[in-house]
Every structure is written in structure tokens, then in C-alpha cells.
Amino acid sequence: REAHVERPEIVAIGPATRLIEYLDDTPKVYLARVRFGVSTDTYDAEGSITAQCDASGVTREAVERLLPSFTGDIVQRPPRFSALKVAGKPLYRYAREGADVEAAPRRVRIERIAVRSFSAGEAEIEVVCGKGTYIRSLAHDLGEALGCGAHLAALRRTASGGFTAADAHTPDELRAAADAGMLTELLLAPDRAVERRPTAILDAQHAADVREGRDIVARPWREADR
């Protein structure tokens, strides 16, 4: 058993690296396949099975009835097998050593969850969430709420920071473009990273103030200012 994970990452180059900090608080979108009836210690398909249960009675409607309780600002406990650190040490190291160490529950934001398909005890759900959300924990908690257990069978990130999977390129595509001397043709404009944020149009004096580190006061733009 192996969890199928596709997680396109945003890569910033040169001066654009300065913009990465503005992407952390933007929502991410995932397509997750949740398999009911089997629980694992890692909350995904790569872990050891900890419990099995007959999930034949789980229906799409039963899953959908639960989703509102997992939407909004919720408290979530990170998986024991994760890179989150406790006392400077990743949780997965404690878990591999057999130490009973867990991270404290933390508050995360899930904007929206929807069931995209359901078949043979598996649900594909789309999740729009904020940073720090563990989709593995969501899958596990859904199984616990249904009383049959569950784990994350597959995960695909489809959007992050205003960018979608359609903007992504595979390593092979990048290598081919580099070999052809066309790598720069695949780059996206840096302002894509902040296009959803409020915009300030500066005159020459304000631009000089910003360059020299002085505070500025920008008044809201009005149609009458045209």
C-alpha cells in the first residue's frame, strides 16, 4: 500500500523570493481520497494498520452530513507521524522510537469541503483550507466520527497561493525547456503572487518615500478621482 500524493510547489527565483511570505496565508485547495474502514498509525496508506471495520454501511449522504462540523475554525490534532516539532524534535522521530508524544491540538481554518464522488467505501473530497491544516488528520477524524475509521489514500494539491495545477510543470518539462534554452519562457510574472491583495498606485514622491523606508499614507481610490 502506498499513498498517492501530488503536491505541486511554488518555486520563486531571484528577487521573486521576496514575495513568498505573501503566499503563506492564502488558501490551498486539495482533492483527497478517503478510504473508510481501515485506520493506520500515519493516517495515510503508507502506515501500519491499527484497526479495521466493516464500512459497508457508510454512504455519501452520511459523509456529507458530517462535513459542516469540520468546516470553519476547527481544532485539529496533527498526526503523530509528521514533521511538526515538539521540544525541537520532529514528531515522526518520537513515533518511530515508540515514544508516546503528541502535539497539542491547534486551531486551523477550513473554508469549504465537498464530496466530489463516492464509491466502494471511498470518498473523493475537495478541501479549501488555510495553512497548517493536515488533510490526513481530517481523513482520520471523519472515520472516527463515522465510527468505522478511515485513512488518506491519495492526495492532490490543485491550487495554492492563487496558482493552480495548470500553472505547474513537471521536472521533465523543466529539463526539456532548459535544454532548449527556453526555461525563461515558463516563468510566471512575479506580480501573480500578490495580484489578489490591495493595490496602491504611487506618485513620484510616494515612490521615493517607499524606496527610502519612510512611511506613507495612501488614501482610497475613488471613481471621482479619475
KOLDRENTOR-234537 format. One record per residue (C-alpha): residue in one letter; chain; y negated, z, x negated. Coordinates in pm, 1 decimal. Last residue first. Layout:
KOLDRENTOR-234537
+------+-------+----------+----------+----------+
: resn : chain :       c2 :       c3 :       c1 :
+------+-------+----------+----------+----------+
:    A :     A :        Y :        Z :        X :
...
+------+-------+----------+----------+----------+
***
This chain:
KOLDRENTOR-234537
+------+-------+----------+----------+----------+
: resn : chain :       c2 :       c3 :       c1 :
+------+-------+----------+----------+----------+
:    R :     A :  -5994.5 :  -1241.9 :   1039.2 :
:    D :     A :  -6079.5 :   -873.3 :   1057.3 :
:    A :     A :  -6063.6 :   -880.3 :   1437.9 :
:    E :     A :  -5682.9 :   -918.4 :   1418.8 :
:    R :     A :  -5675.0 :   -580.9 :   1249.2 :
:    W :     A :  -5546.5 :   -473.6 :    909.1 :
:    P :     A :  -5500.4 :   -100.9 :    860.5 :
:    R :     A :  -5726.8 :     57.1 :    596.9 :
:    A :     A :  -5610.6 :     88.0 :    236.9 :
:    V :     A :  -5726.1 :    389.6 :     38.5 :
:    I :     A :  -5673.5 :    357.9 :   -335.2 :
:    D :     A :  -5562.8 :    599.5 :   -602.9 :
:    R :     A :  -5626.7 :    501.8 :   -965.9 :
:    G :     A :  -5344.9 :    400.3 :  -1198.6 :
:    E :     A :  -5527.3 :    132.9 :  -1398.5 :
:    R :     A :  -5335.4 :   -157.8 :  -1247.0 :
:    V :     A :  -5381.1 :    -10.1 :   -898.9 :
:    D :     A :  -5758.4 :     22.7 :   -944.3 :
:    A :     A :  -5784.2 :   -334.8 :  -1072.3 :
:    A :     A :  -5601.8 :   -462.0 :   -764.0 :
:    H :     A :  -5833.1 :   -253.8 :   -546.3 :
:    Q :     A :  -6136.2 :   -415.3 :   -708.9 :
:    A :     A :  -6000.3 :   -771.1 :   -680.1 :
:    D :     A :  -5904.2 :   -737.6 :   -314.7 :
:    L :     A :  -5565.8 :   -601.2 :   -220.9 :
:    I :     A :  -5336.1 :   -708.1 :     62.2 :
:    A :     A :  -5120.0 :   -409.0 :    155.6 :
:    T :     A :  -4777.4 :   -467.8 :    307.8 :
:    P :     A :  -4556.1 :   -225.0 :    499.8 :
:    R :     A :  -4188.4 :   -248.0 :    401.2 :
:    R :     A :  -3935.1 :   -503.6 :    523.6 :
:    E :     A :  -4017.8 :   -750.2 :    246.8 :
:    V :     A :  -3947.9 :   -492.5 :    -23.2 :
:    A :     A :  -3632.7 :   -620.6 :   -191.9 :
:    R :     A :  -3699.3 :   -982.7 :    -95.2 :
:    D :     A :  -4010.9 :   -951.1 :   -313.2 :
:    P :     A :  -3789.8 :  -1003.8 :   -617.9 :
:    A :     A :  -3720.6 :  -1369.3 :   -523.1 :
:    L :     A :  -3349.1 :  -1443.5 :   -530.8 :
:    L :     A :  -3166.5 :  -1574.3 :   -836.2 :
:    L :     A :  -2902.1 :  -1844.7 :   -792.1 :
:    E :     A :  -3109.0 :  -2124.3 :   -950.4 :
:    T :     A :  -3158.3 :  -1900.3 :  -1253.5 :
:    L :     A :  -2790.8 :  -1946.7 :  -1335.4 :
:    M :     A :  -2822.8 :  -2325.0 :  -1358.0 :
:    G :     A :  -2733.6 :  -2390.1 :  -1721.8 :
:    A :     A :  -2402.6 :  -2547.2 :  -1617.0 :
:    D :     A :  -2202.2 :  -2278.5 :  -1796.8 :
:    A :     A :  -2420.7 :  -2014.0 :  -1630.1 :
:    A :     A :  -2360.9 :  -2165.3 :  -1286.3 :
:    A :     A :  -1984.8 :  -2169.6 :  -1345.5 :
:    R :     A :  -1990.1 :  -1809.7 :  -1465.4 :
:    L :     A :  -2189.6 :  -1698.6 :  -1161.1 :
:    E :     A :  -1955.1 :  -1879.1 :   -923.0 :
:    D :     A :  -1652.6 :  -1720.8 :  -1091.3 :
:    P :     A :  -1812.1 :  -1375.4 :  -1065.4 :
:    T :     A :  -1854.3 :  -1431.4 :   -689.1 :
:    H :     A :  -2196.9 :  -1491.3 :   -539.0 :
:    A :     A :  -2380.1 :  -1289.8 :   -274.9 :
:    D :     A :  -2662.8 :  -1392.3 :    -40.2 :
:    A :     A :  -2419.5 :  -1461.5 :    246.9 :
:    A :     A :  -2288.7 :  -1106.8 :    200.8 :
:    T :     A :  -2623.5 :   -986.9 :    330.4 :
:    F :     A :  -2942.9 :   -854.1 :    170.7 :
:    G :     A :  -3190.0 :   -630.8 :    356.7 :
:    G :     A :  -3099.9 :   -334.1 :    139.9 :
:    S :     A :  -2730.3 :   -369.2 :    207.8 :
:    A :     A :  -2526.9 :   -603.5 :    425.3 :
:    T :     A :  -2165.2 :   -709.2 :    478.8 :
:    R :     A :  -1977.2 :   -433.7 :    296.8 :
:    R :     A :  -1606.8 :   -485.8 :    355.5 :
:    L :     A :  -1349.4 :   -211.3 :    391.9 :
:    A :     A :   -975.5 :   -210.4 :    446.9 :
:    A :     A :   -701.5 :     34.0 :    549.8 :
:    L :     A :   -916.5 :    344.6 :    599.3 :
:    H :     A :   -699.0 :    628.4 :    723.6 :
:    A :     A :   -590.3 :    781.1 :   1050.8 :
:    G :     A :   -452.4 :   1096.2 :   1209.6 :
:    C :     A :   -293.8 :   1124.4 :   1553.5 :
:    G :     A :   -500.4 :   1387.3 :   1735.3 :
:    L :     A :   -771.1 :   1145.3 :   1848.0 :
:    A :     A :  -1042.2 :   1359.0 :   1688.6 :
:    E :     A :   -838.4 :   1384.5 :   1368.7 :
:    G :     A :   -796.8 :   1007.9 :   1355.0 :
:    L :     A :  -1169.6 :    952.9 :   1400.9 :
:    D :     A :  -1233.5 :   1211.6 :   1128.0 :
:    H :     A :  -1015.5 :   1024.6 :    878.6 :
:    A :     A :  -1186.1 :    691.4 :    949.6 :
:    L :     A :  -1531.4 :    851.9 :    918.4 :
:    S :     A :  -1427.4 :   1022.6 :    596.4 :
:    R :     A :  -1322.4 :    688.1 :    450.3 :
:    I :     A :  -1653.7 :    538.1 :    565.4 :
:    Y :     A :  -1832.4 :    792.0 :    347.5 :
:    T :     A :  -2204.2 :    803.3 :    424.3 :
:    G :     A :  -2428.3 :    891.5 :    129.2 :
:    K :     A :  -2692.1 :    632.6 :    208.0 :
:    G :     A :  -2758.8 :    541.1 :    569.1 :
:    C :     A :  -2529.1 :    375.5 :    819.9 :
:    V :     A :  -2451.7 :     66.9 :   1024.6 :
:    V :     A :  -2077.9 :     65.5 :   1094.6 :
:    E :     A :  -1872.0 :   -222.3 :   1232.5 :
:    I :     A :  -1523.7 :   -126.1 :   1344.3 :
:    E :     A :  -1191.1 :   -300.6 :   1313.0 :
:    A :     A :   -932.1 :    -92.9 :   1492.7 :
:    E :     A :   -564.5 :    -68.1 :   1409.2 :
:    G :     A :   -280.7 :     66.9 :   1622.4 :
:    A :     A :   -128.5 :   -270.8 :   1696.7 :
:    S :     A :   -456.3 :   -445.6 :   1779.1 :
:    F :     A :   -822.1 :   -356.1 :   1824.7 :
:    S :     A :  -1127.8 :   -570.0 :   1753.4 :
:    R :     A :  -1501.8 :   -539.0 :   1688.8 :
:    V :     A :  -1535.1 :   -170.9 :   1778.3 :
:    A :     A :  -1899.3 :    -69.1 :   1740.1 :
:    I :     A :  -2073.8 :    198.4 :   1536.6 :
:    R :     A :  -2451.7 :    238.3 :   1507.9 :
:    E :     A :  -2720.9 :    422.9 :   1316.9 :
:    I :     A :  -2500.1 :    660.9 :   1124.3 :
:    R :     A :  -2710.2 :    912.4 :    931.7 :
:    V :     A :  -2563.7 :   1171.0 :    697.5 :
:    R :     A :  -2575.9 :   1551.1 :    682.6 :
:    R :     A :  -2358.1 :   1723.1 :    430.5 :
:    P :     A :  -2038.7 :   1924.1 :    431.1 :
:    A :     A :  -1986.5 :   2122.0 :    109.6 :
:    A :     A :  -1767.6 :   1953.1 :   -144.9 :
:    E :     A :  -1407.9 :   2065.2 :   -169.1 :
:    V :     A :  -1205.6 :   2233.1 :   -441.8 :
:    D :     A :   -838.9 :   2329.6 :   -405.1 :
:    A :     A :   -728.2 :   2249.5 :   -758.4 :
:    G :     A :   -421.9 :   2029.2 :   -786.6 :
:    E :     A :   -535.2 :   1874.5 :  -1112.9 :
:    R :     A :   -566.5 :   1535.6 :   -946.1 :
:    A :     A :   -784.0 :   1689.7 :   -674.2 :
:    Y :     A :  -1011.4 :   1861.9 :   -925.8 :
:    R :     A :  -1053.6 :   1531.3 :  -1108.1 :
:    Y :     A :  -1123.7 :   1347.7 :   -780.7 :
:    L :     A :  -1407.1 :   1589.8 :   -705.6 :
:    P :     A :  -1606.9 :   1479.0 :  -1006.8 :
:    K :     A :  -1713.6 :   1763.7 :  -1241.0 :
:    G :     A :  -2068.5 :   1891.2 :  -1294.9 :
:    A :     A :  -2021.2 :   2208.1 :  -1090.5 :
:    V :     A :  -1910.4 :   1990.6 :   -797.9 :
:    K :     A :  -1959.9 :   1617.6 :   -845.9 :
:    L :     A :  -1912.7 :   1338.2 :   -593.2 :
:    A :     A :  -1686.3 :   1074.1 :   -746.0 :
:    S :     A :  -1440.4 :   1098.8 :   -458.0 :
:    F :     A :  -1084.6 :   1215.2 :   -393.1 :
:    R :     A :  -1156.0 :   1531.6 :   -196.6 :
:    P :     A :  -1323.1 :   1311.0 :     64.7 :
:    P :     A :  -1684.3 :   1396.5 :    161.0 :
:    R :     A :  -1733.9 :   1630.8 :    460.9 :
:    Q :     A :  -1963.6 :   1487.1 :    727.4 :
:    V :     A :  -2233.6 :   1643.2 :    942.8 :
:    I :     A :  -2394.4 :   1397.9 :   1183.9 :
:    D :     A :  -2739.8 :   1250.9 :   1237.2 :
:    G :     A :  -2686.6 :    963.6 :   1480.3 :
:    T :     A :  -2346.1 :    832.7 :   1585.1 :
:    F :     A :  -2008.8 :   1002.8 :   1539.8 :
:    S :     A :  -2010.9 :   1167.9 :   1884.0 :
:    P :     A :  -2111.8 :    834.0 :   2038.4 :
:    L :     A :  -1797.5 :    673.0 :   1887.3 :
:    L :     A :  -1539.4 :    884.7 :   2065.6 :
:    R :     A :  -1525.3 :    690.4 :   2392.0 :
:    E :     A :  -1488.6 :    367.9 :   2192.0 :
:    V :     A :  -1169.5 :    493.6 :   2027.3 :
:    A :     A :  -1010.0 :    583.6 :   2359.9 :
:    E :     A :  -1113.1 :    246.6 :   2506.3 :
:    R :     A :   -952.7 :     60.8 :   2217.0 :
:    T :     A :   -630.4 :    242.2 :   2285.5 :
:    V :     A :   -426.8 :    509.3 :   2107.4 :
:    G :     A :    -99.4 :    577.1 :   2289.4 :
:    S :     A :    112.1 :    402.9 :   2026.8 :
:    A :     A :    -24.2 :    636.3 :   1761.3 :
:    D :     A :    300.6 :    819.9 :   1691.3 :
:    C :     A :    220.8 :   1049.2 :   1402.0 :
:    Q :     A :    249.1 :   1052.4 :   1026.6 :
:    A :     A :    116.6 :   1312.2 :    783.3 :
:    T :     A :     19.4 :   1352.9 :    416.1 :
:    I :     A :     79.8 :   1000.2 :    293.1 :
:    S :     A :    -23.3 :    959.0 :    -69.8 :
:    G :     A :   -342.4 :    766.8 :   -138.2 :
:    E :     A :   -417.7 :    398.8 :   -185.4 :
:    A :     A :   -441.6 :    320.9 :    186.3 :
:    D :     A :   -753.3 :    533.6 :    241.1 :
:    Y :     A :   -837.2 :    895.4 :    334.2 :
:    T :     A :   -754.9 :    998.9 :    -24.0 :
:    D :     A :   -491.6 :   1254.1 :     84.3 :
:    T :     A :   -346.8 :   1017.0 :    341.9 :
:    S :     A :   -309.2 :   1026.9 :    721.9 :
:    V :     A :    -99.0 :    776.8 :    918.2 :
:    G :     A :   -104.4 :    731.7 :   1297.5 :
:    F :     A :   -416.4 :    517.1 :   1321.5 :
:    R :     A :   -520.1 :    241.8 :   1080.7 :
:    V :     A :   -896.4 :    189.7 :   1052.9 :
:    R :     A :  -1028.8 :   -147.4 :    937.9 :
:    A :     A :  -1392.4 :   -122.4 :    831.3 :
:    L :     A :  -1672.0 :   -378.3 :    850.6 :
:    Y :     A :  -1973.4 :   -224.5 :    681.0 :
:    V :     A :  -2351.5 :   -244.6 :    715.2 :
:    K :     A :  -2591.2 :    -53.4 :    489.0 :
:    P :     A :  -2923.7 :     91.6 :    598.5 :
:    T :     A :  -3219.9 :    115.2 :    357.1 :
:    D :     A :  -3290.7 :    440.1 :    172.3 :
:    D :     A :  -3159.4 :    327.8 :   -165.7 :
:    L :     A :  -3332.5 :    -11.5 :   -164.0 :
:    Y :     A :  -3679.2 :     99.9 :   -274.7 :
:    E :     A :  -3539.9 :    256.3 :   -592.8 :
:    I :     A :  -3401.6 :    -82.7 :   -695.9 :
:    L :     A :  -3752.0 :   -233.4 :   -717.4 :
:    R :     A :  -3820.0 :   -150.4 :  -1082.5 :
:    T :     A :  -3505.0 :   -343.8 :  -1174.6 :
:    A :     A :  -3699.7 :   -654.5 :  -1068.5 :
:    P :     A :  -3883.2 :   -649.2 :  -1404.9 :
:    G :     A :  -3569.0 :   -780.6 :  -1578.6 :
:    I :     A :  -3264.0 :   -834.1 :  -1356.8 :
:    A :     A :  -3157.5 :   -652.5 :  -1040.2 :
:    V :     A :  -2796.6 :   -661.6 :   -919.0 :
:    I :     A :  -2721.9 :   -579.4 :   -555.2 :
:    E :     A :  -2351.7 :   -508.2 :   -511.4 :
:    P :     A :  -2096.2 :   -682.3 :   -292.2 :
:    R :     A :  -1828.8 :   -436.2 :   -175.8 :
:    E :     A :  -1501.3 :   -592.8 :    -73.5 :
:    V :     A :  -1220.7 :   -340.1 :    -43.5 :
:    H :     A :   -859.0 :   -398.9 :     57.7 :
:    A :     A :   -682.9 :    -62.7 :     40.7 :
:    E :     A :   -344.2 :    -85.8 :   -125.1 :
:    R :     A :      0.0 :      0.0 :      0.0 :
+------+-------+----------+----------+----------+
***
